Each structure stands twice: as C-alpha cells, then as structure tokens.
Amino acid sequence: MILFGDDARNIKLLDWKKGLVTKLSNHTNSFSFTDALSCHGELLLSSSYDLDQGLGYINIRSSRRFEYLATIDDESTERIVCLDFGYSSSNNLFVVTGGMDLKLWQVLPAQSVNKSTEQVDEDIFQLEFRPALAQLAVDSETESSNDDSDYEDESYGSEPGKVRSDISSNGWLSWCTLL
C-alpha cells in the first residue's frame, strides 16, 4: 500500500498492484489539507489543516487496520507540513511537528499527567476523539460531483471505523507520482 494525502479531506491508500484507492477520513470539513504522514510500528500519524480556522492538528490511527484512535490538538498550532514520531525511554509517544513552529508533543499516560504538571511548566492537552474521523470516508468535493446530501445514503454504511475496500476513486486527482 502507498499512503498519501493532498489538498482534500481524505488520506488515500493506493493498492498499486490492483489499481484501487481506499480513503480514510482525515478532516471534519471539506476545506482542508493533509501535508504529512508518518507510519511505522503500530501507528499512522497524519497532519490535518483546517483552512477555515487556520489551525493544524495530528490524527492518530492504527497502522494495521487504519482505525482512527485519537487527535492531538492544542487549538493554536498553524499548518503542520512535516511530522515524525518515536518513543521515549519510558515508552511514551512523542511527536515532532514542523510548520510555522517546530513543536515537540509528548503523549503521557493519564495517571502521570498530574505528576508532570507539578514538576514542569508545560501546556497539557487531552487527546480528543472525533467520531466523524472514525466513519467511512466521504469523497472530496474535487473528486466528486455529488453534494453532501448524497452521502447520507445508507449504501455508504454506518459502522464506525469500518474501511470499505470497494470504494475506488476515478477523479482527476486520483494519482500519485513517486520520485
């Protein structure tokens, strides 16, 4: 599989052997960008940029089944154009993002948050769960001539976190060049 994002609402998973594209929701609105993806180990992290609000955030998914897990959002980060992640010596997830600001994000277990805030002057934000990102992907406006009311159709399914492999994209943006 080749994963890629663009100036639309979904992450695309290209099965280049079969010529199929599967989509994962990466944004909660139509006017958004996916500039960065990082996938290794058990996780897939993606940047998301909300053009209307001018804010960026990070979505976390399982790398095996591509299930949406959580979002990291401090509600002040601008566009994230690059990111990577790893684990600290205490096995906590950390994420480095770049854009207008270079930021280091550390994901701590819930029980250690109180201890951490007493020792260091840090901004602490809870992970968020955005149900819309666990739903089936909706075609981007640039890839479909349908309006939003067409996506309420039952044929798109209603099971959260379920990825349909039979959805393929035939739009003019449905290609990728690897250098």
C-alpha positions as CSV (number, residue, x, y, z in Angstrom):
1,M,0.0,0.0,0.0
2,I,1.1,3.5,-0.7
3,L,-0.4,6.2,1.6
4,F,-0.7,9.8,0.5
5,G,-2.5,13.0,1.4
6,D,-3.3,16.1,-0.6
7,D,-5.5,19.2,-0.6
8,A,-8.6,17.2,0.1
9,R,-10.4,15.7,3.1
10,N,-9.1,12.1,2.9
11,I,-5.9,10.1,3.2
12,K,-5.6,7.8,0.2
13,L,-4.4,4.2,0.4
14,L,-3.3,3.1,-3.0
15,D,-3.0,-0.7,-3.7
16,W,-0.8,-0.2,-6.8
17,K,-1.0,-3.8,-7.8
18,K,-4.8,-3.8,-8.0
19,G,-5.1,-0.1,-9.0
20,L,-7.6,0.6,-6.2
21,V,-7.7,3.6,-3.9
22,T,-9.3,3.4,-0.5
23,K,-10.0,6.5,1.5
24,L,-9.7,7.4,5.2
25,S,-11.3,10.4,6.7
26,N,-8.6,12.9,7.9
27,H,-10.7,16.0,8.3
28,T,-14.1,17.0,9.7
29,N,-14.7,19.6,6.9
30,S,-14.2,19.9,3.1
31,F,-11.6,22.7,3.1
32,S,-8.5,21.1,4.5
33,F,-5.1,19.7,3.7
34,T,-3.0,16.6,4.6
35,D,0.6,17.7,4.3
36,A,2.4,15.0,6.3
37,L,2.1,11.3,7.1
38,S,4.4,9.1,9.3
39,C,3.8,5.4,9.6
40,H,6.0,2.9,11.5
41,G,5.4,0.3,14.1
42,E,1.8,0.2,15.3
43,L,0.8,3.8,14.4
44,L,0.0,6.0,11.5
45,L,0.1,9.7,12.2
46,S,-1.2,12.4,9.8
47,S,-1.3,16.1,9.9
48,S,-4.6,17.9,9.3
49,Y,-5.0,21.6,8.4
50,D,-8.4,23.2,8.7
51,L,-8.4,26.0,6.1
52,D,-11.4,27.8,7.6
53,Q,-9.9,28.1,11.1
54,G,-6.2,28.3,10.0
55,L,-5.3,25.6,12.5
56,G,-3.5,22.3,12.3
57,Y,-3.7,19.1,14.4
58,I,-2.5,15.5,14.4
59,N,-4.6,12.4,13.8
60,I,-3.5,9.0,15.2
61,R,-4.5,5.7,13.6
62,S,-3.6,2.1,13.9
63,S,-1.2,1.2,11.1
64,R,-2.5,-2.4,10.8
65,R,-6.3,-1.8,10.3
66,F,-6.2,2.0,9.8
67,E,-8.7,2.5,12.6
68,Y,-8.9,6.1,14.0
69,L,-7.7,6.3,17.6
70,A,-7.3,9.9,18.7
71,T,-6.4,13.5,17.7
72,I,-3.8,15.8,19.3
73,D,-4.9,19.4,19.1
74,D,-3.8,22.4,21.1
75,E,-6.1,24.8,19.1
76,S,-3.2,27.1,18.4
77,T,-0.9,25.2,16.0
78,E,-0.8,26.6,12.5
79,R,-0.3,24.4,9.4
80,I,1.8,21.3,10.0
81,V,3.9,20.5,6.9
82,C,6.1,17.7,8.4
83,L,6.0,15.3,11.3
84,D,7.6,12.2,12.7
85,F,7.2,10.3,15.9
86,G,9.1,7.9,18.2
87,Y,9.1,6.7,21.8
88,S,10.9,8.0,24.9
89,S,13.0,5.8,27.2
90,S,9.9,5.5,29.4
91,N,7.9,4.2,26.3
92,N,5.8,7.4,25.9
93,L,4.9,8.5,22.4
94,F,6.5,11.8,21.3
95,V,5.7,13.6,18.1
96,V,7.8,16.3,16.4
97,T,6.0,18.7,14.0
98,G,7.2,21.4,11.8
99,G,5.5,24.3,10.0
100,M,5.3,27.9,11.2
101,D,6.6,26.4,14.6
102,L,8.7,23.5,15.5
103,K,6.9,21.6,18.3
104,L,7.6,18.6,20.4
105,W,4.5,16.8,21.6
106,Q,4.6,14.2,24.3
107,V,1.7,11.8,24.9
108,L,1.6,10.8,28.5
109,P,-0.5,8.1,30.3
110,A,-3.4,9.7,32.1
111,Q,-2.1,8.8,35.5
112,S,1.2,10.6,35.0
113,V,-0.3,13.9,33.8
114,N,-0.8,15.3,37.4
115,K,2.8,14.4,38.3
116,S,4.2,16.0,35.1
117,T,2.3,19.4,35.6
118,E,3.7,19.8,39.1
119,Q,7.3,19.4,38.0
120,V,7.5,21.3,34.7
121,D,5.6,24.4,33.4
122,E,4.1,22.7,30.3
123,D,0.9,23.1,28.3
124,I,-1.2,19.9,28.8
125,F,-4.0,18.9,26.4
126,Q,-6.1,15.8,26.5
127,L,-6.3,13.5,23.5
128,E,-9.6,14.0,21.6
129,F,-11.8,11.5,19.9
130,R,-13.6,12.9,16.9
131,P,-16.3,10.5,15.9
132,A,-16.5,11.8,12.3
133,L,-12.9,10.6,11.7
134,A,-13.9,7.0,12.6
135,Q,-16.7,7.0,10.0
136,L,-16.4,5.9,6.4
137,A,-14.7,8.4,4.2
138,V,-16.7,10.9,2.2
139,D,-15.5,11.8,-1.3
140,S,-13.8,15.1,-1.5
141,E,-15.5,17.9,-3.4
142,T,-12.8,18.0,-6.1
143,E,-13.2,14.2,-6.6
144,S,-16.9,14.0,-6.8
145,S,-19.8,16.0,-8.3
146,N,-22.2,14.9,-5.6
147,D,-23.3,17.3,-2.9
148,D,-23.2,16.5,0.8
149,S,-26.8,15.3,0.9
150,D,-25.9,12.3,-1.3
151,Y,-23.6,11.0,1.5
152,E,-26.4,10.4,3.9
153,D,-27.4,7.4,1.7
154,E,-27.4,4.1,3.6
155,S,-25.2,2.5,0.9
156,Y,-22.2,4.2,2.5
157,G,-22.7,2.1,5.6
158,S,-22.9,3.2,9.2
159,E,-20.3,1.1,11.1
160,P,-17.7,3.4,12.7
161,G,-14.1,2.6,11.9
162,K,-15.0,0.3,9.0
163,V,-13.0,0.8,5.9
164,R,-14.6,-0.2,2.6
165,S,-12.1,-1.6,0.2
166,D,-14.6,-1.5,-2.7
167,I,-14.5,2.3,-2.9
168,S,-12.2,3.4,-5.6
169,S,-11.6,6.9,-6.9
170,N,-11.7,7.8,-10.6
171,G,-11.3,11.6,-10.2
172,W,-8.6,13.6,-11.9
173,L,-6.7,13.8,-8.6
174,S,-6.5,10.1,-8.2
175,W,-2.9,9.5,-9.0
176,C,0.5,9.8,-7.3
177,T,4.0,10.3,-8.6
178,L,6.8,8.8,-6.6
179,L,10.3,10.2,-7.0
